[in-house]
Amino acid sequence: MQTGEAAAAIGGPLLAGTVVSLIRFQGVVLIDALTFVAGMVTLALVKIPHQAVAVEARVSLWREAGTGFQYVRQQLDYSACSACTATFTSYSLWPAF
């Protein structure tokens, strides 16, 4: 994996310089615009099924927050990530003495 990243770090600028020298900057911008349009057309053609949304009774903000915390506590990965984030945030906000 590191070999691929190194090759991309070396080959990417080399390829970009070659393309710019061959088709000039305007050609590169045109290619960029065409790939953007191709991506947008592809996204527009994707069929997204619509699901019926059940109308639920309004739940208080505290109940929703409690449900969210309960879910995070049950998921080990989320709990570890939340603990690391809380620890980092707490210590980074303290003034350095």
C-alpha positions as CSV (number, residue, x, y, z in Angstrom):
1,M,0.0,0.0,0.0
2,Q,2.8,2.4,0.8
3,T,4.4,1.6,-2.5
4,G,1.3,2.6,-4.3
5,E,1.1,5.9,-2.4
6,A,4.8,6.6,-3.1
7,A,4.2,5.8,-6.8
8,A,1.2,8.2,-6.9
9,A,3.2,10.9,-5.1
10,I,6.0,10.7,-7.8
11,G,3.9,9.7,-10.8
12,G,1.0,12.1,-10.3
13,P,2.9,15.3,-10.7
14,L,4.9,13.8,-13.5
15,L,1.7,12.8,-15.4
16,A,0.1,16.1,-14.7
17,G,3.1,18.0,-16.0
18,T,3.1,15.9,-19.2
19,V,-0.7,16.4,-19.8
20,V,-0.4,20.1,-19.2
21,S,2.5,20.4,-21.7
22,L,0.6,18.3,-24.3
23,I,-2.9,19.8,-24.1
24,R,-2.2,23.1,-22.3
25,F,-4.1,24.4,-19.2
26,Q,-7.3,25.0,-21.1
27,G,-7.4,21.3,-22.1
28,V,-6.9,20.2,-18.5
29,V,-9.7,22.5,-17.3
30,L,-12.0,21.1,-20.1
31,I,-11.2,17.5,-19.1
32,D,-12.0,18.4,-15.5
33,A,-15.3,20.0,-16.5
34,L,-16.2,17.0,-18.6
35,T,-15.5,14.5,-15.8
36,F,-17.6,16.7,-13.5
37,V,-20.5,16.6,-15.9
38,A,-20.1,12.8,-16.4
39,G,-20.3,12.4,-12.6
40,M,-23.4,14.6,-12.3
41,V,-25.1,12.7,-15.1
42,T,-24.2,9.4,-13.5
43,L,-25.7,10.6,-10.2
44,A,-28.8,11.9,-12.0
45,L,-29.4,8.4,-13.5
46,V,-29.3,6.6,-10.2
47,K,-32.7,5.4,-9.1
48,I,-33.3,6.0,-5.4
49,P,-36.3,4.1,-4.0
50,H,-38.6,6.2,-1.9
51,Q,-39.6,4.7,1.4
52,A,-42.8,5.5,3.1
53,V,-42.1,7.4,6.3
54,A,-44.2,6.5,9.3
55,V,-45.6,9.5,11.1
56,E,-44.4,9.1,14.7
57,A,-45.4,11.0,17.8
58,R,-43.1,13.9,18.6
59,V,-40.4,12.8,21.0
60,S,-38.6,15.2,23.3
61,L,-35.1,16.3,22.6
62,W,-33.9,14.7,25.9
63,R,-35.5,11.4,24.9
64,E,-33.8,11.5,21.5
65,A,-30.4,12.3,23.1
66,G,-30.8,9.5,25.6
67,T,-31.6,7.1,22.8
68,G,-28.5,8.2,20.9
69,F,-26.2,7.9,24.0
70,Q,-27.6,4.4,24.6
71,Y,-26.9,3.4,21.1
72,V,-23.3,4.8,21.3
73,R,-22.7,3.0,24.6
74,Q,-23.8,-0.3,23.0
75,Q,-21.5,0.0,20.1
76,L,-17.9,-0.6,21.2
77,D,-16.3,1.2,18.3
78,Y,-18.4,4.3,18.8
79,S,-17.8,4.3,22.5
80,A,-14.0,4.2,22.0
81,C,-14.1,6.9,19.4
82,S,-16.3,9.1,21.6
83,A,-14.0,8.6,24.6
84,C,-10.9,9.5,22.6
85,T,-12.7,12.6,21.2
86,A,-13.9,13.7,24.6
87,T,-10.5,13.2,26.1
88,F,-8.6,15.0,23.4
89,T,-11.1,17.9,23.4
90,S,-11.0,18.2,27.2
91,Y,-7.2,18.3,27.3
92,S,-6.8,20.5,24.3
93,L,-9.0,23.2,25.8
94,W,-7.0,23.5,29.0
95,P,-4.4,26.3,29.0
96,A,-0.8,25.0,28.7
97,F,1.3,25.9,31.8
